[in-house]
Amino acid sequence: MFEKITEMLDSFIGNGTPGYDIAIYRNGECLFRRTEGYSDSENKIKMNGKELYYVYSCSKMITATAAMQLYERGLFDLDDRVEKYIPEFSTMYVKCEDGSTREAKTPITVRHLLTMTAGFSYVFLNNPGIKKFREETGGRCPTRDFAKYVAAETALEFEPGTRWNYSLCHDILGSLIEIWSGEKFGEYLKKNIFEPSGMTDTSFYIPPEEYHRLCAQYRYDFGTKTIARVEPTNCYDLGPEFESGGAGCVSTVDDMIKFGEALRTGKLLREETLDLMSTSQIAHCQDTFWVEKYSYGLGVRCSKGGDGITDIGWGGAAGAGLWVDRTLGLTVYYAQHVLNSPIVKRRNELIFLIKEDLGLGEASEALKEDTATEKDKMRSNWGV
């Protein structure tokens, strides 16, 4: 079992990946766990499965889950205008081809943020709003204020709702989560996602006493086809009071599997909410989405509909990937720590190879029934 996935994973070593860690769970049982290579290539330190990583954009699934928890509590509607909560969004401007700007015709909604159709880009450190944010807060950069600075100083790339574009939307959601919940973003996540899921190694900051566990970080150069060690920092860490909903979490493979399992089994969100998240929201602009074979729902990649794909998830800039499949009872997390990695384009092949190794195609009715029974058992154990 897992011959195909092992062959593919091992092909990464020496081809831009010094080391990796992967865990595959089915119906709550760990079927496969493999660490290979080095967490520190220069010092020949072997991977041990306990490494901390910057998960980068895998943070987005956590942020989307937090937002949908607050949606379940009735604290906002998906089609609420963001200006209802952050006045700076009341008048937005869109870039024109001639270099000028015009006032946007469509107000940005919460749904636009969750589906990355709000019109923003991923210009981060060079964003004029973020520069002003850092200057005027003396480098503190409180999460709650992030969104208003970006809104006030950023011209949109397109009319909201007309295109999908990878962007700062989930960092803006971090600001909104503080507003809706009345808590610091990180504290909300700790109480409502990390602790309920049993995640003990996930946060936005690495405690000094745990810094030795951080996996060495590298960057791949496509010109030389080599990796170079880079400063073990996260460029999305703007300041001591900023918690990036789009790319800020630090975690481990064990913790991210716990998150995926808690999501899969309904511990964090209701079934109908997960169904909504897992339904394509961008059929009208699918051609602007760049993840092959998939569409985009509310904060996650998902099925286009009628294509046999049943997993949801997302990846991270250093190569990580999370897959959660309620139909097949699967949760998979893959970790490495290489920016600009050549394996990123192949990352979504992993889930298809795993299903092939397990002999799983489109779920049969019997399989769905087995998975539903396991899910009910888990809910009973958790008292939900």
N, C-alpha and C positions, 0 to 999 in steps of 0.2 A: 504493500500500500504506500502511496505517496511517492512512487518512483518518478513520475513526471515532474512533480513540483520540486523534488529534491534536485533533480538534474538541472532544472532551470535556476534554482536558487544558487547552486554551486557554480553555475556559469557566471554569476555576478562577481565572485571573488577573483581578484586580479584584473577585472575589467571595470575599474572605477569604484569598487566596493571593497574596503578592507575587512568589513565584518557585518554580519546581520543577525537578527533574532526574529523568529516567527513563532506564533502560537495559533493553533487551529482547534476550535472547540465545536462540538456538536451536541445539541441537547444538554448542555451544561457539563459535558465531559471533555477533558483535554485529550484529543486524539493524536496530536503531533506538536512537538516543541523542538525546535532546532536552533542552536546558536553555532555560528561558524566564523572563523577568521578572528580579527583583532579589534578590540575597542580602542586600542592605541597602537597603531602600526609601527611607529618609530621605536617604541619601547617593548614591542612584542608582547603586549598584554592581551591575553585571550578574552574573548567575550565570555561573560559568565551568567547572563540573563537577568542581572540586577541593575544594569546600567540605567542612568537617567539620560533622557534625550530632550532636546527642543522638538516638540511635535509639530511646530509651526501650524500649518492650516488644518491639521486634524483638530485643532482647537475649535474650528468652526462648527463641527458637529455638536460639541459640548455647548457652545453658545446658542445654537439653534434649539437644542433640547431645553435649555434654561428658558429661552423666550417662549417656547410652546407650553412649558409648565405654567407660566404666567398667563398665557392665552387661555389655558384650561380654567384658571381661576377667575376669568372674566375681567382682567385688568386692562385689556385692549382688544380691539377687533383687527383682523388682518388688513382691512381696507381703511382703517383710521389714517388720516393724514398725520405725518410725523410732526408737522407744525403744531398739532394739538398738544404735544409734549415738549417740543423744542421750537420756540418761536422763530429762531433763525432760519428755519426751513420754509417760512411762509412765502418768500420770494427767491426762487432759484433761477439761474441763468444757464443757457445752453450755448455751447460753442457753435459758430457758423463756419462754413468752408472758407470764407474770406478773412478769417481771423477775428471777426467781431463776435459779440454775444447778443443773444436775445432772451427775453423772459420766457421761462418754460411755461408751456400751456397746461401741463399735467402736474398736479401736486404729487410729491413723493409720499407713498404709503408704506406702512409696515410690511405689507406683502412684497413691495418692490425691494425692500432691504433683504428679506428672507430669500428672495429668488434672484438676487443680484441683477435686477433690471432697473435700478434706481438712476443710472446714468453716471455713476462715479467710475473712476479708474483706480489702479493700484499704485499711483504715484504716492510715495510715503514720505520719506525724509525730505524730498524736494517740494512737497506740497506746501504752498504758501500759507495755508491755514495751520498746518502742523508746525511750521517754523514760528509763526506768531504765537501759537499755543505754548511752545516751549519758552519763548522769550517772555511772554506776559505772566506766566506762572512760575518764573524763575527756575525752570527745569523740573518742577514737581509733576506737572501734567496729570491732574486728577482725571480719572476715567470719565466721570460724568460730564466734564466740560469738553471732551474731545469732539463730540458731534457738532456742537455749536460753532466751534472754530472752523471745522471742515466745511460746514454749510455756508458760513459767512464769507469764506474766501475762495471757494472752489466753483469753477464753471463746469457744468455737466458735459459729458461727452456726447450725449444724445437725449432725446425726449424720454422722460421716465416711462417705463413699461414697454418700450419698443424694441429693446435688444437685451441680450444677456451679456454681461461684461464682468470679468473677475475684478474685484474691487474692494474698497474699504467698508462695504456694507455691514460686515459682522462686527467690526470695531465700533461702528455707529450703534449697532444693536447692544453692545456692551454698555454704552451710555444710557440707552433706553431701559435696560434691565435694572440699572441703579435707580432710575426715576420710577419705574413701575413697582419695584419691590421695596424701595426705601432703604436698601442696604447697599454696602459696597459690593461691587461685582464679584470679587473673589470670595467674600464672605457668603454671598448668596450661593455660589457654586459649591463651596465647602459644605454648607448645611443641606442643600437640596439635591446635589448630584454626587459629589465626592464621598461624603460620609454614608449616604444610603447605598451607594454602590460598593462600599468597602475599599475605596481608593485611599491609600495612605501615603502615596509618594507623588501626588499631583498637586501643583500649585502654579503660581506665576513667578515665584522666586525660589532659588535654590538656597537652602540654609547653609551657612558657611561650613558646618560640620559634615554636610553631605556633598560638598563640591567635588570631592575626590571620585564620586560615582559618575560624574558627567562623562559620557562617551566623548572621546576626542572628535572634533568636528573638522571636516575636510571640504574642499571645493574641487570639482572636476574641471579640467581644461580640455575642451574638445579639440583644440589645435594640437596640443602635445599628447593628448590621451593619457594624461597623468593626473594624480590628485596632489593637492598641497594642503598642508594643515593650516587652518585659519583660527583666528581668535575665537575662543569658546564663548561667544556672546550671541545674543539675539538682537538683530537690528530693530525689531519691533518693540523693544523695551525702551520707551521714550524717557521714562523718569521713574522715581521711586513711588509715585502714586498712580501710575498708569498700568492697567491690566488689559492686554490686547485680546479682545474677543475673536479676532481673526487669526492670530498667530502666536499667542503669548504663553501657552501652557508648557510646563515641563512635566514629563511623566515617564513611566516605565512600560514595558510590554505587559507585565502582569496587571498594572492598573488600567491600561487602555482596554484590555480584554474584559476586565470587570465592568468598565463603562459600557462596552458593547453588549455584554450579556445582560446587564440591567436594562438597557434600552430594548434589546430583543425580547425579553420576557415580560415587559410591561411594568417593570418596577418604577420607572421614571415617568412614563407617559401612558395615557389610556390608548387602547387599541385603535379607536377611531382617530385619535390625534396622530398616531404613527401612520395610519392609512393616508391621512391628509398630507403629512410630510413626504410620504413615499409616492405621491401622485405627481406626475409631470405638470409643471406650472408654466412651461415655456413653449407649448406647441406652436404658438404664433410666431416665435422667433428661434425655433430649434436650430436653424442653420447658423446661428451665432454662437452656439455651444460647442466647445472644442474637445470634449471627452468622448472618444469613439465608443459607439454602441449604447451610450446612455443619454438620458435627459436630466433635467434638474427639477427637484421638488422644492420643499421649504428647507433650505440649508443643507441638502444632501443630493448627491447624484442618485438617480433612480431609473426605473424602467421608462421607456418611451410609451409603453402600453402595448400589450399584445405581442411582445417580443420574447417572452419566456424568461426575461431577467427578473429576479426576485430580490436581489440584494440592494441595499443602500449603503452609502458611505462617503468618504472623502480621503484625500491624501495630504501630505505635507511637503514643504520645500526641500527637506533633507532626505526625502525618499520614503517616508513612512506611509502606510496605508491601512485604513480600517474598513472592513466589510461586515455588515450585519444582515443576515438573511432569515427573516422570521418564517418563511415558508419551508425552508430546508433545515431550520434549526441551527444554522451556522453562524459563528462569529470568528473572524480572522483579523489578526493584527500583525503587520510586518514593520520592523524598525531597522533603520540604518542612520548614519549621520553624515551624509555627503550632499552638499549643496550642488545644484546644477548637474545632478547625477544622470548618467546616460540610461539608467534602468527605469527612469520615471515614465518614459513612453511605453514601456512594457509592463508597468506595474499592474494594470487592470487585467492582464493575462493570468495573474496569479489565481484569482477567484475561479476562473473558468477551468484552469488546470486542476485545482483542488476538487472541484465538482466532478471532473473527469476521473481523477484518481479514486474518488469515493463512489463512482458509478452512479452519480446523480445527474439526471437530466431535469426535465420539467417535473415538478413534484407530483406524485400520484396521490389519489384521494386517501390511500392508506397512510402515506407518509405525512400528509397534512393532518390527519387524525392523530397520529403518534405525536407530532410536534405540538398540536393543540393540547393534548393530554399532559405533556411535560410542562407546558406553559402554565396550565391550570394548577399543577402541583407546585411550581415555583411561586406562583401568586399566593397560594395557600400558606406556604412556608413563610412568606414575607408579610402575611396579614393584609394583603391589598386585593 
